[in-house]
């Protein structure tokens, strides 16, 4: 019997409502995970000192800075972490900067919210497959 480990997720967004909505979607999808939260760049940076999450969901607009500030550090400390930028900001220049700094996915909150859970499910399935081999 396989005892697959839980997917570790860090949600970085200043909206408690958004973080709660993502948690609910994960629960409804039966994705086995442990979810940590941060509402600021400072809190996220502290969390990332101790954590190597499988997935980081990151907003650009945070009360004390930008998600862009966190991206290089996430990828340096934990290159295997899948970073999903989930934001209301859009445009080719923003997407290009996000990609160049290490974002693996870039989704708009207003139209692509559910895609975040789909990516997390794929990461979890990939981790399970790696354990079974």
N, C-alpha and C positions, 0 to 999 in steps of 0.2 A: 504494500500500500504506500503510495507516494504522499509525503507530507509537504506539499508545495508551500513555499514561503509566500507571505503576503506582499503584494505590490506596495511599495512605499511611494507616497505622493505628497508633494508640498504645494499647497495652493497659496499663491501670493497675489492678493487683491485687497484693496481697501474696503470693498463692499462685503459686509458679513452676509448679506442676502445672497450675493453671487456665490460665495463659498458654500453656504448652506444648500443652495440649489445644486451645485456640483456634487456635493456629498450625497444628496438624495438621488441624483441620477446614477451615481456609482452604486449605491445600495440597490436600486431598482434593476441595475444591469447584472447583479450578482457577481460583480468584480470583487474578489477578496483583496482588500487593501487596508493599509493603515494610512490615515490622512492627517497631515500636520498643516497648520495654517499660519500665515503671517499677513499683516495688513500694511506693513511699511517696508521700505528698503532695509532699514536698520534691523527690524525683527527677522526679515528673511536672511540677511547676512549672518546674523547670530545663529539661526537655525542651520544654515548651510555649513557652519564651522564644525558641527557635530554630526550632520546627516549627509548621506550620499543617496538621495532619493532616486528611485527609478524614473520618476516623472516629476517635472516641475511645470506647473501651470502659472504663467507669469503675465501680469498686466503691465502696461507701460506707464500709466499714470498712477503714481503712488503719492501719498501726502508729503513725503520727505525726499522725493526724487523720482527717478525713472527706472523702469525695469531694464533699460539699456545698461544701467550701471551694474546690474547683477549678472547679466549674461556672460561676459568673459570669465568671471570668477567661478560661475557654476561649471562651465565647460573645462576650466583649468583643474578645479578640484575633483570633478566627477565627470570625466568625458563620456561615460556610458549613460549618463542621465539624458532622458529625452525631454527637451524643453519645448513647451507649447506656449507660444505667445497668444494670449486671448485678450483682445483689446477692441476699443471703439475706433481707434486710429487706423487709417488706411492710406494707401498711396504707394506708388512704386519706390520712392526714396526710402520710406519707412520700412517697407518689406525688405528691400535690399540691405539696409543697415542691420535689420534683425537677423537676416540670414548670415551676413558677414560676421556678426558677433556670436553666432552659434545657435540660433533658434532652429529647431528641427521642423517645426510647424508654425503656421501663422494663421489664426482664425479670428474672424470678426464676431464680437459678442452678439450683435443683433441678428446675424444670419447663419452663423456656423457653430453655435454653442454646442450642439449635440455631437459634433465631430470630435470634440475633446474626449468624450467617453469612449468613442470608437477607437481612438488612438490608444487610450489606456487599456482597453480590452486586448488590443493587438500586442502591446508591450507585455501584459500579463501572460498571454498565450505563449509568447516567445520565451519568457522566463520559465514557464512550465515545460515547454519543449526542451529547453536546455537542461533542466533537471532530469528529464526522462532519458536523455542520451548518455 
